[in-house]
Amino acid sequence: MSELGPRCQSLLPGMVGLRRAFHRVPEIGLELPRTQALVIAELSRLGIAHRTIGSGVIADLGERGPRIGLRADMDALPLQEGTGLEWSSTIPGAMH
């Protein structure tokens, strides 16, 4: 971790917190209202333009030029989590 620059190092606690928030409220399939809301809140906080399509979120970085599409699955697996970690799933039968 010491190899990260100061700016990256300062972002790390927030990113870890966000990842843990996602893990606490996993949603299966295409019904992802809490997950979508977390993504939208973070994009809004960062001032990143975005829009939704169904349960998905599309973020627009920049206004012109070539684009790169990145895709990330947001849904969870239908499994019971048994890790006991503080950020474990709070949803029975679903985990990341």
Backbone bond lengths (Angstrom), bond angles and torsions (degrees), N, CA, C in turn:
res aa  C-N    CA-C-N  psi(-1)  N-CA   C-N-CA  omega(-1)  CA-C   N-CA-C  phi
1 M - - - 1.440 - - 1.528 110.72 -
2 S 1.290 119.05 -25.02 1.455 121.75 -178.17 1.520 112.01 -67.99
3 E 1.334 117.96 -13.56 1.460 121.14 179.38 1.525 112.13 -79.65
4 L 1.321 117.87 -13.42 1.453 120.93 178.24 1.517 109.76 -71.76
5 G 1.336 115.24 142.97 1.448 119.61 176.61 1.520 110.97 -68.32
6 P 1.329 116.89 165.17 1.465 120.61 -178.84 1.532 113.38 -57.41
7 R 1.318 118.00 -39.58 1.470 120.57 -179.57 1.533 109.99 -65.09
8 C 1.337 116.82 -46.36 1.466 120.36 178.29 1.518 110.32 -62.99
9 Q 1.295 116.64 -41.47 1.466 121.35 -179.78 1.526 110.38 -60.42
10 S 1.334 117.38 -37.65 1.466 120.48 -179.21 1.525 111.78 -71.23
11 L 1.332 118.15 -25.92 1.459 122.28 179.71 1.529 112.76 -82.93
12 L 1.307 116.40 -20.63 1.458 121.42 -172.75 1.532 114.77 -56.78
13 P 1.326 120.64 -47.90 1.472 119.08 -179.37 1.530 112.70 -59.11
14 G 1.314 117.82 -41.10 1.453 120.89 178.82 1.513 112.21 -65.50
15 M 1.320 116.71 -40.11 1.461 120.63 179.57 1.533 110.76 -67.55
16 V 1.311 116.82 -40.70 1.468 120.22 177.55 1.530 109.49 -63.73
17 G 1.330 117.40 -42.35 1.461 121.09 178.00 1.511 112.34 -61.61
18 L 1.334 116.40 -41.09 1.463 120.78 178.78 1.527 110.67 -65.04
19 R 1.324 116.38 -44.76 1.469 120.03 178.26 1.529 110.85 -59.69
20 R 1.306 116.84 -41.52 1.468 120.50 179.43 1.519 111.13 -67.25
21 A 1.329 117.40 -35.72 1.470 120.72 177.00 1.524 110.15 -62.57
22 F 1.334 117.41 -42.30 1.466 121.02 177.10 1.525 110.74 -61.01
23 H 1.319 116.31 -40.46 1.462 120.37 -177.39 1.526 112.49 -69.65
24 R 1.324 117.32 -26.89 1.466 120.13 -179.08 1.522 113.03 -72.93
25 V 1.330 117.60 -27.84 1.471 120.69 -174.85 1.534 111.60 -126.44
26 P 1.337 117.98 59.97 1.460 120.16 -179.17 1.527 111.56 -67.22
27 E 1.332 114.83 145.34 1.463 120.94 178.53 1.523 108.19 -130.03
28 I 1.311 116.30 138.93 1.459 122.34 -175.50 1.521 110.34 -98.37
29 G 1.328 115.59 143.26 1.463 121.23 174.82 1.516 112.98 76.91
30 L 1.328 115.42 -143.46 1.460 120.43 -175.94 1.521 113.14 -101.53
31 E 1.321 117.82 5.82 1.462 121.86 175.12 1.529 107.24 -95.76
32 L 1.331 115.93 95.88 1.462 120.94 -172.24 1.526 112.93 -128.85
33 P 1.324 119.84 45.27 1.463 119.34 -173.54 1.527 114.60 -61.79
34 R 1.333 118.32 -40.82 1.469 120.05 -179.97 1.528 111.14 -71.04
35 T 1.326 116.11 -42.00 1.463 120.07 179.35 1.521 109.94 -63.59
36 Q 1.322 116.43 -47.14 1.457 120.83 178.71 1.530 110.71 -59.64
37 A 1.325 117.29 -41.67 1.465 121.08 179.44 1.528 111.52 -63.08
38 L 1.335 117.53 -39.54 1.469 120.41 177.39 1.528 111.07 -63.89
39 V 1.325 116.62 -43.19 1.470 120.75 179.17 1.529 109.72 -63.04
40 I 1.324 116.89 -47.01 1.469 121.55 -179.34 1.531 110.76 -61.89
41 A 1.318 117.14 -42.94 1.466 120.44 179.88 1.520 111.21 -61.48
42 E 1.329 116.86 -42.20 1.468 119.90 -179.19 1.526 111.13 -69.22
43 L 1.329 117.28 -42.87 1.463 119.62 177.15 1.523 110.89 -61.85
44 S 1.318 117.18 -41.34 1.472 121.22 178.19 1.526 110.45 -63.30
45 R 1.324 116.10 -44.20 1.473 120.67 179.09 1.517 111.44 -58.46
46 L 1.333 115.79 -36.53 1.464 121.54 -179.81 1.523 113.14 -84.34
47 G 1.327 117.01 -4.41 1.460 120.60 -179.67 1.515 113.25 72.70
48 I 1.330 117.51 28.76 1.462 122.16 -178.49 1.522 109.34 -97.73
49 A 1.324 115.89 124.47 1.468 120.70 178.73 1.524 109.17 -62.08
50 H 1.328 115.93 140.85 1.465 119.89 -178.56 1.522 109.62 -155.64
51 R 1.303 114.20 164.76 1.463 121.03 174.84 1.527 107.13 -149.64
52 T 1.317 115.46 162.76 1.448 119.66 -179.82 1.524 110.05 -110.34
53 I 1.307 114.06 150.46 1.459 122.45 171.99 1.524 105.18 -136.90
54 G 1.315 116.08 109.03 1.460 119.41 -174.82 1.512 109.58 59.56
55 S 1.326 116.59 -126.55 1.458 120.34 178.46 1.523 112.24 -91.66
56 G 1.331 116.58 2.04 1.456 121.05 -178.70 1.513 113.21 -92.55
57 V 1.322 115.33 169.29 1.458 122.80 177.97 1.521 107.26 -133.99
58 I 1.327 115.63 133.19 1.460 121.21 176.13 1.523 107.81 -115.63
59 A 1.317 116.88 124.97 1.461 122.26 178.02 1.518 108.64 -106.64
60 D 1.321 115.73 137.87 1.464 121.52 179.22 1.519 109.20 -109.22
61 L 1.318 115.86 114.42 1.461 121.62 178.46 1.524 108.17 -104.39
62 G 1.291 117.38 107.60 1.452 121.31 -177.57 1.513 111.17 89.08
63 E 1.334 115.40 166.82 1.457 120.09 -175.18 1.521 114.07 -113.74
64 R 1.303 117.87 -21.57 1.463 120.15 -175.47 1.520 110.78 -137.45
65 G 1.317 113.49 169.95 1.452 119.59 174.35 1.513 113.14 88.39
66 P 1.306 115.30 -177.53 1.464 120.71 -179.43 1.529 110.83 -60.97
67 R 1.299 115.62 152.64 1.468 121.75 179.98 1.523 109.90 -122.22
68 I 1.287 114.15 153.91 1.462 121.63 174.18 1.514 106.82 -122.39
69 G 1.314 117.00 131.53 1.457 120.81 177.22 1.517 110.40 -97.22
70 L 1.310 116.64 127.32 1.459 122.29 174.80 1.520 107.86 -117.39
71 R 1.299 116.10 136.60 1.459 120.84 -178.69 1.518 108.89 -122.62
72 A 1.315 115.45 136.96 1.464 119.99 176.95 1.519 109.01 -137.11
73 D 1.311 116.41 133.07 1.465 120.58 174.87 1.521 108.28 -74.14
74 M 1.327 116.40 138.17 1.454 120.61 179.38 1.518 111.94 -112.18
75 D 1.332 116.49 -10.33 1.461 118.36 -175.95 1.523 111.58 -83.98
76 A 1.323 114.33 159.75 1.460 121.87 -176.90 1.525 110.82 -99.38
77 L 1.305 115.23 179.14 1.462 122.13 176.79 1.523 109.92 -101.61
78 P 1.332 117.26 148.34 1.464 120.27 178.91 1.531 110.95 -81.06
79 L 1.308 115.69 69.02 1.463 122.83 -179.34 1.517 109.60 -130.88
80 Q 1.319 116.59 150.38 1.456 120.56 175.43 1.519 108.62 -86.59
81 E 1.316 116.87 124.53 1.465 120.53 179.20 1.516 110.07 -80.76
82 G 1.315 115.61 138.12 1.453 119.96 -179.84 1.516 112.51 -133.31
83 T 1.339 117.47 24.21 1.465 119.71 -175.74 1.520 112.61 -74.90
84 G 1.335 117.04 -31.75 1.459 119.65 -177.30 1.514 114.16 76.70
85 L 1.314 117.88 6.33 1.461 121.18 179.31 1.522 109.97 -71.58
86 E 1.323 116.68 156.25 1.471 119.94 -176.90 1.521 112.89 -63.17
87 W 1.313 118.06 -20.81 1.471 121.41 179.29 1.527 111.42 -104.75
88 S 1.330 117.06 19.80 1.453 121.26 177.79 1.519 111.08 -60.40
89 S 1.303 114.81 157.94 1.461 121.31 177.91 1.524 111.57 -57.20
90 T 1.318 115.31 137.13 1.459 121.08 173.84 1.531 111.08 -99.96
91 I 1.331 115.38 3.96 1.467 121.90 -178.69 1.527 108.54 -107.02
92 P 1.329 118.08 114.68 1.469 120.20 -179.57 1.533 111.23 -59.56
93 G 1.320 116.36 133.42 1.455 122.05 175.62 1.520 115.39 78.20
94 A 1.336 117.57 14.66 1.471 120.38 178.63 1.531 108.89 -143.00
95 M 1.329 115.30 138.41 1.476 119.30 177.67 1.525 110.39 -157.05
96 H 1.308 114.78 158.82 1.470 121.54 173.19 1.502 108.91 -96.92
